[in-house]
């Protein structure tokens, strides 16, 4: 018998996924968020230290989609023309 994912997984939007990711941080204090950030920075430093080419890892940027590139070009053009 073939199983499928529950409907809650199949019907989710990116906005719902994002909401789930951030909802646990609502109502937290600056100090609590600072501890989370500190932990993330520590994990990133450990990752970089273990990478075979640390500088390459630091320099990496996810490529933009064509849609994002087009939007950025329009925004730059508008800015250059005082818009």
ABEGO torsion letter per residue (X at the ends): XBBBBBAAAAABBAAAAAAAAAAAABGBBAAAAAAAAAAAAAAAAAAAAABABAAAAAABBBBBBAAAAAAAAAAAAAAAAGX
